[in-house]
Amino acid sequence: MSASDRPPGDLPAESTGSTAPSGSPPPGFRGLASVASHNAVWAVAARISTVVVSIMLTPFVLHKLGRELYGIVVAVTSVFEYMSLIRGGVGGALRRYVTLYLHSGRLEAARDFYAAGFWWSNILRVVILVVGIVLALPLCGFLRLSEAARPDAAVGVGLVFLAAVIADQGNVFSIPIWATGRTVWLSIVSAAGTWWRLGLTCLALSLFLPTLRVYGFALVVTQLVSVAALMILAQRTRVVGPVLPRFQLGSPQLRRELFGYGGMALLSQAASLLYVSTDNIFIGRLYGATAVTHYSLGTRWAPLITGFLGATLSGLMPLFTSLEARGEEARSRAALVRVVAVTTALSVPACLVPCVLGDLFLLRWVGPEYHDSYWYMLAMLAPAALDGALSPVWMTLLARGRIGWIATSDILVAVGNVAISLLLAQVFHLGLLGFALGNTIAILARNLLLRPLMGRKDPSMPSMRAGLSPLPWALLGAAPGLLLLWLARPLYGGSLAGVIGAGFMGGAICLAGSLLAAVRVTELRRLYRLLPGARRA
């Protein structure tokens, strides 16, 4: 479930970017590329933990709870993501303005903005929790759960909502760390929390009766520990003063900035939810909770895999915002072109290797009864290679505050996605595959139609041609590895370990080919020297 996927100790000054005394802004990044590489490496490590834990935990929870209750968990997560729109996009506004004010030397403004945003988001978060608890029992009926199972499941649903709200609070505590531009410790806490969730969930469902109530309680405890760790680390940065600030709702001007930007971020968030979360809700109503399980086992891998790039770019976003704050537009553009080449080379093998062996993986992972989930995986992952390649462009637009453009384009494509999905599923009788193909069309439209239109309005951004130029080379470089992986299927398809091992080995071959083809050798050498420990080696 996404609320628990989203995802202690001393935090050294060099890890936070806050070597200056409290009350003064941090120094500029003297090694911007080095900071970015450290952020990226640790972000990838955290995402690997997420994927590994998901592979281990999903069949265990599915077996313990059963298809119906597992489908309820997926659908409830989608409902919470919609309910999180009640926050009004405050989190996105906090990330932008705290970072922007910090790096432009307006530390008091950053602290005032954080304090007001902290309390507004918590007020709205309480509303979300109350609504979620009230809707718990009706939601079980909406998803066609049997009447005998509804009372216990409703308690579990309420606990899942509570765990999601606690995790959402952790996102607020992460903002002071994120704003420094040095996000290594965020990745460390994320990875530790992922493994902590694995251990506690397995222990709880093994020692006690495996019900939705027990599962929800394990999620609550997991998130409480992770949030406590983030709160300690955030306080160590001294960026915003106390991470539990005194109650204040901000001046009228501050509130206009907070909810003005937040409103645009809200549209973008709503659009992103329309891609998959709406599918889960509609599928649950039309076909039942068991169908949600089948659909999610295929579609969940696209956001998990592209999450590698998303986590990496999340660590780069505050750096691009800091460049904007200092007016270094040319440097930002040059960095973006280089980042696009690298993300393209990473995205092609990450998305296409699972397309080659995904059916074998599902067969050995959760059983032959879920073989049809492979088609939903394929429909989501194939276009995700393009989406991942151009993701730095969208990240840079967001870092520069172009939230209006992004939100408008996203909402248009997302609404079209829902309409096309229902048309394919109901009118053309494609069922669950229709929902997956609707996402395919939406992803292609967003990147190939709307991205060029926005580029014309911002001459400081690279052209569409420059953005797509590394993609054919990356595909060409990865092709031999993909072909080898397909031809060798009879050799590794007999076990889950064999499939996973072949995926990593084939992925490494594809990655080497795509990097050599899409990124210059001199640039690869330079990137290697930036990796943690490379200079000492």
N, C-alpha and C positions, 0 to 999 in steps of 0.2 A: 504494500500500500504506500502511496506516495507520501502521506503525512509522516510515516515513520522512516521512510527512506531518505527524506530530505535532511528533502535530508529535514589534567589539573596540574596544577603546579604553577611554578614561577614562569613568567613570560619575560624573557630577556629583552632589553631595550632594542637591540639590533633586530629583533624579530617583529617589532611593532612600528618602527619608523618614528618612535617618540623618544628621541634622545635629548630633546630640549626640555627644560623644566616646564612644569605645569603652568599654563597661561600663555605660552608662546607657541607659534606654529612649528611643525616639524621641518627639518631641513629638506631641500629639494633632493630628488633622487639623483645621486651622482652615478649610479650604475643601474639605469633603468632596465636595460636588457637583462642584467643579472638578477634583479628583483623579479622580473617577469618569468625568467626560466625557473627560479626557485618556486614561485607560486604555482607554475604549471606542473612541475614534477610532483609536488606534494598533492596537488589537486587530482592528478591522474592516479596517484597511489590511493587516495581516498575513494575514487570511483571504482578502482579495481576491488577494493574491499566491499563496496556496495554490490557489485556484480557477483562476486564470489559468495557473499552471504546470501544473496537472493537465490542463487543456484542451490545452496544448501538448505535454506529455510523454506522456500516455497513448497517443495514436495512434502516436507515434514508437516507444515501447517495444513496443507491441502488434505493430507491423509488423516490428520487428527480431527479437523473440523468437518470435513466432508465437502463435496462440491457446492451444496446449497449455501452453507454458512460462509464458505470462502467467497462465493459470489456476493454475498451480503457485504462482506468487508470491502471488496473492491467498489461496489456501488455506493456504500456509505462514504468512502474516501472521495469519490466524485462529487457527492452531494456537499461534503464539507468544503471542497474546493470552490464550489459555487457560492456557498454561504460566506466564504472568506472575502467575497466581493463587498460585503457589508463594511469592511475596513476602509473602503474608499481609496485604495491605492496608497495609503499612508506609508507603507514600507518602502515602496519605490521612491517616493519623494524624499524620505529620510536618507536613503543611500546616496542619492544625487546631491542634495544640498549640504549634508554634513561633510561629504568629501570635498565638494566645491569650495565651501567656506573655509575648511581646514587648510587647503592648499593655496588659497588666495590670502591667507594670513588673517582671516576674520574668525578667530577662535571663539570669541564670545557669541557671535551669531550662530556658529555651529552648535554650541552648547544650548542656546535658547531653542534652536530648532529641534534638537534631539529631545529636550525635556518636554516641549509641547507635543511633539509627535509620539513620544513614549506614552503620555497619558491619554491622548486621543485614541491611539491604537488599542490601549487596554480597555477603555470604555466600550469601544466597538467590539472588542474581543469577548467581553462579558455578554454582550447581546447575542453574539454568535453561539456561545456556549448554551445560553438559556434556550434559544430557538432550537438548537440541536437536540437537547434533552427532551423538549416538548415534542419534537417530531420523531423521536426514536421509535415509539410503538407504531404510529401510522406508517412510517417508512417500511417497517417489516411487512405490514399488510400490502403496501403498494408494490413491493417486490415479490408478492405471492408466496410468502413464507407460510407454512402450515400454522394453524391457530395454536396448536399445542406447543410449538416451539417459540412463539412470539414473545411471551413474557420474559424468559431468560435472555433471548436474543436482544430484546429492547434494552436491558441493562448493559449488555455487551456493547451495543451500538452507542449508548450514552458514554461509556468509558472510552470508546474509540474516538468520539468527538472530543472528550476531555484531553486525551493524549495529543490529538492534533492541535488543539488550542495551546497546550503547553509547548509543543514543538514550534508553533508560530511565535510564541514569546521569545524562544531562543533566537529566532531570526532577528529580533530587535536588539538583543544583546550582542549579536555578531557585528552590528553596524559600526561601532567604534573601532573594532579590529579591522574590518573591511576598509574603512575610510583611510587608514594609514597606507594602504596599497600593498601591505605585506600580509598575505593571507595564509601563510604556512600553518600557523597554529589553528586556524579555522579548519583546515584540512585534517590536521592531526586529531582534533576533537571529533570531527565527523567520522573518521575511520574508527576511532576507539568506540564511539557510540554505536556504530554499526555492529561491531563484534560483540559489544555488551548486549545489544538487542537479541542477537542470535543465541547467546548463552542463556539469557534469562527466559526468553520465549520457549526454548526447548525444555528448560528445567521446569517451568510452570506447567506446560502442557503434558509433561511426562509424570510429574508428581501428583497433579490434581486432575479432576475430571476435565477432559478437553472440551470446554465450552467457549462460546464467544465472550462470556463474562471473564473467564480466566485469561483469555488472550488479550482482552482490552485492559485488564489490570496490569499485565506484564508490560504493555505499551506505555501505560501511564508512568510506571516506575522507571522504565528506560529513559523516557523523555525528561523526567525530573532530574536525573543524574546528569544528563547531557547539558541541560539548561544551567544547572549549578556550575558546571565547568566553564561554560561560556561567560557566565556572569563574572566569575573570578578573573578570567583572562581580559574581559572588557575593562574591568576596573583597573587592571595593571597598565593599560595603555595611557590613562589619564588624558584622553582626547576630549571627552565630553564632561569631565568632572565626575560626580557620582553616577553610576549606571542606574541607580534608583533615585532619580532626581525628585526634588520637591514638586508638589502638585502645581502645575500651571498649564493654561490652555493657549498661551501665546497671544501676541497682539493681533489686531484685525489684519494687518498687512502680512504677518507671518502665516496666519491661517489661510489667507488667500493664496499664498505661495504653496503651502502644504497641500491644500485640497485642489488647487488649480492643476498643479503637476500630477497630483495623485489621481485626479479624475481621468486624465489622459492615460496614466498607468493602469487605471481600472479597466478602461476599454481594451487595452492590450491584454490584460490578464483574462478578461472575459473571453476575448477571442481565442486565446490559447486553450481555455477550458472547452471551447466548442469543438476542438479537434477530436479529443478522445473521451473526455469526461462525459460529454453529452451522449456519446455513443453508449457508454456503460449504463446510463440512466434509461435511455430509450430501449436498449436491448433487454434490460431487466424487466421493464414493463411489458414489452411485446413478446419476449421469448422466455422470461423467467431468470432467476438468479443463476441457475446452472449454466445457461448460455453465456452469462457474463464471465464465468470462470473460463470457458472455452475461448472466448474472444480475448480476454486479458492475457492468457498464457501466450498468445501470439503477438499482440500489439504492445505488450509491456517492454519488449526488447528495444524498440526504436528509441523511446525516451531514455532508457538505461544506457544504451550505447552512445547516443548523441550527448548524453549527460557528461561523458568524458570531455568533449569539447566545451560544453557549457560550463563545467566547473573550471576548466582552464581559462576560458575567456572571462569568467567572473573575477578571477584574480587579475586579469589585465584591465578590466573596465575602470577601476579607480586610477590606474596609471594614465589611461587616455583622458580621464576627467582632469587629472592634474596637469596634463599638457595643455588642455583647453584653458584651465585657470591661468596658466602662464603665457597664453597666446602663441604657443609653438605649433602652429597649424601645419607647416611643411614637415616638421618632424613626425607629427601624428599621421599624416598621409603616407609618408615613406614607411613607417612602422606597420601601417595597415596592409600595404601591398605585400610586405614580407610575411606577415601573419597569415594572410589568405593563402599564400602558396603552401605554407606548412600545414594549415588545417585541412586544405584540400588533400594533401598527401596522406594525412591521418584518416580523414573521413572515408576515403574510398575503400581501403581494406577493412576498416572497422565496421562498415555497413554491408559490404558485399560478401565478406567471408561467411557471416552467419546465413546469408542467402543460399550459399552453396551447401552447407551442412545442417541447416536448421531443422529439416524434417528428421534427420537421424538423431539430432540432439533431443527433440521433443519425444521421440520414440523411446529413447533410453532414459530420459529424465522423469517424465510423468506417465508414460505408457502409451500404447497404440490408440487408445480411445480418444486421445487429443491430437491425432495426426492432422486433422483438418485445421488446427490452429496454425499450421505452417503457412497456409495461404495468406492469413492475416499478417503474419510476420513479414512475408515477402512483400506484400502490398505497402507496408509501412517503411521497411528498411531500404528498399531500392531507391525511392526518391529522397530518403533521408541523407544519402550520400551528397546530393546537390545542396540540400539544406545545410548540412554541416560545413560544406565547402564555403558557402557564403555567410555563415553565421558571424564571422568577425565584422562584416559590414554592418549587420544589424546591431551588433554590440557597440560599434563605434558611433552609430547614429544615436543610440540610447545614451552613451557616455557623453555625447555632445548636447544632450537635452532635446533631441528631435523626437520627443515622445508623441507629439501630435501626428506626425507623418506615420509613425509606426502603428499607433493605435487605430488610425483611420483605415490604413491598408489591412491591418490584421482583422478588424471587425468585418470588413467587406468580404474578405476571403472566408472567414470562419462561418459567417451566416450562410454563404453559398455552399460551404462544406456540409452543413446540416441538411440543407435542402436537397443537395445531390445525393447524400447518403440515404436519406429516406426514400428518394425516388428510386435509387438502385435497389434498395432492400425490399421495398413494398410493391412498387409498380412493376419493376423488372424481375422481382422474385429472386434476387441474389442473396437475400438473408444477411447473415453476418458479413459475408464478403462484400456486400454493397456498402456497408459502413466503412470497411477498410479501404475500398477503392475511392470512396468520397474523400478520405484523408489524402490519398495519393494525388488526386486532382488538385486539392487545396494547396498542398506543399509545392507542386509544380507551378501553380498560378502565382503564388506568393513570390517566388524567386525569379520566375522568368517573365512575368508581366508587370508586377507592381514595383519590383526593385529598379528596373530601368527608368520608370516614370519618376521615382523619387530622386534618382541620381541626376536627372536633368535640373532639378531644383537646387542642388547643392554642388557647385563646381569644385568644392574642396575635396569631394569624395572621388575615389578612382572610378573610371568608366566601367560599364558592365563587361566590356571586352577584357579589360585588365583583370576583373574579378573572376571571369570564367576561363581565362587562358590556361591556368595550371591544370584544369580538370581533365581535358583530353590526354595530357601527358601522364597524369596520375593513373588514369584508367589503362593506358598503354603499358605503363610500368608494372601495374598489378596483375595484368592479364595472364602472364605465364604462371604465377603462383596460384591464381584462381583455377586455371585449367588443370594444373597438377593436383590441386586439392579435389577437384571433381573426379578425375581419373582414378585417384587413390581411394575413393569411397569404400570399395569392398574390403580394403585392408584395415580401416579403422572404425567401421560402423558397428562392430559387434558389442561395444561397451561404451558407457558414458565417459569413462576415463580416456578411452581411445579417441572419442569424438572431440572432447575438450583439448586433449593433447595435440591432435591434428589441427584443431582450430588455431591454437597458439603458434604452432610451427608454420602452418600455412600462412597465418596472419603476419608472422615475422618476415617470410619471404615476400609477400605482397607489399608489406610496408617498406622493405628495403628497395623494392623496385619502384614504388610510387614516389618515394623520397628522392631517389636518384634521378627520376624522370622529371619531376615537377619542381624540385628545388636544386639550385646550383650546388656543385660540390664545395665551392668556396664558402657558400652560405651554411652548408651542413657542418663544415669544420668550425665555422664561427659559433654556430649554435652548440656544438659539442663542448667548446671551451667555456661556454656559459653554464653548463650543467654543474650542479653541486658536486664538488670533489674532483672535477675533471682537471683543473689546474694542478692540484696536488698529485694526481696520477701522472 
